[in-house]
Structure formats: structure tokens, C-alpha cells
């Protein structure tokens, strides 16, 4: 099943290019990508963001539970056999813990310009 999904993901790559989002995009799916980003943030920041998303759609959740779930998922993903969570050796790690979405976008655009990617 994983092999079939992998090929389908790769088939989406068409000129002029694409943005792939996922925990193994730069290491497994598109290892030759022109720019690989490993977007990171603390579990606490990610839990706060998720809590805001859930609140906006009327779902009640507890920050402490969300944080525990995120930590557990990260641990599972880091230790899984197939495509474990890890930055590609040539990835740029971007810690967005203290960044707004606009600041993240600006940093990504800067990296694209630096590499001559349009």
C-alpha cells in the first residue's frame, strides 16, 4: 500500500513544481526537491494552535490533553520503521514556535529567492 501511495504522490510533481506537506516529503517522497523545509514548533505552541482551531469550530478540548497527544504522535512518528519523522540531511529547519503564519511565509519566500526558485 505504501509503495502505491508513494508513486501517486510523486505523480503530482509537474512543472512548474509543487509544495508538498508531510512528515516524509523531503526524505522519502521528493528526496531531490530544490528546497526542503522541516517546519517545527514546540509541542506547546502546536497544541495552542490546535486548541484555537478547535475552538473556532465549536469543539471543546483541553490544552494539556492536546499537548500530550502531540508529544505521543511525535514519539511514534520518530520511531516508526517506515519513513520516520526526521529532517532530510539537506533540509532547512524552521522553528515557528514564536512566529506568526505571515512571518513563516516571509521566511519561506526569502529562502526561495535565495535559491533562485520561483
N, C-alpha and C positions, 0 to 999 in steps of 0.2 A: 504494500500500500504506500509506504513512504517513497519508494522509487517512482511510482506513478505520479504522486503529488509533486515530487521534485521536478520531474520533466514538465509538468503542466506549469509550474511556477516559472521555469526557465523559458518556456514558450511565450510568456508575456513580454519578454525582453525584445523590444522592437525599436528601431530608430525613431526618434532621437534619443531614446533611453527611457528609464523609468525610475521611480523611487520605490524601493522595496522596504517593507517594515516587518520585522520579525526577529525572533531571537537567534536565527541561524542564517540570515540573509547574506551576511558578509563572509561567513566561514564555510557554508555548505552550498547555498543556492547560487550565489553570484560571487564566487571567490576572486574573480578578475575585475570586479567593479572599480570604476575610476575613483570613487570616493566611498569609503566605508566609515560610517559613524557608529559608535557604540554609545547610545544615549543612556545615561544613567541618572539616578537621583536616589536619595536616601529612601529607605522603606517608609519612614515617617512622612516625608514630603509626598510620596506616591499615594500613601493612604489618605492624606488630607485632600489631595486632588480627587481621588476616587470618592471620598465622602461628599465633596461638593457636587460631583456628577450625579451621585445617587440622590442627594437632597433635591436637586433640580427636577428630578423626575418623580419625586414623592416617595422615595424608598428610604426607610429609616435604617441606619446602620451605626455601629459604634466604631470609633476611630481605633481603639485598641484591638478590636477583632479584625478590622481591615489590615492593620499593620501586621498582625500575626499571620494572616493569610498570605500576604505578600512575601513575608520572610520565608514561610514554608514553601511557597511556589518557587522562589528564587533558589532555595536549597535543593529542591527536587530537580530543577532545571540545570543547575550547575553540576549535578552528579548523575544525570541520566546518561545512558550508554550512547544513544543516537543523538547527534547534534547538541551536545551540552552547551549551556549558556556560557559564552566566553567571547571576549572581543577578538576579532581577527588580529593577527600579528601586525598588520599594517593599518589597522583602524585608528581613527581619531576618537578618543574618548571625550565625551562632552557631558559634564556633570551639570544637570539642570536643576539641582536642588534649590538654588537661590535665584533661578531665572524665570522670567515670565515667558509665555509662548512667543511673544514678539522678539524677545532677546534671543531665544533659541533659534528662531528663524533668521535673524540677522547674523548670527554666528555661522549658521549653515551656509547662507548666501556668501559670506566672506570666504569660507573655505572653498566653495565652488569657484568663486572668482580667482582665488589664489592658484587653483589648479587648472584654470582655463576651461572649466566645464560650464556650458550654458544651459 
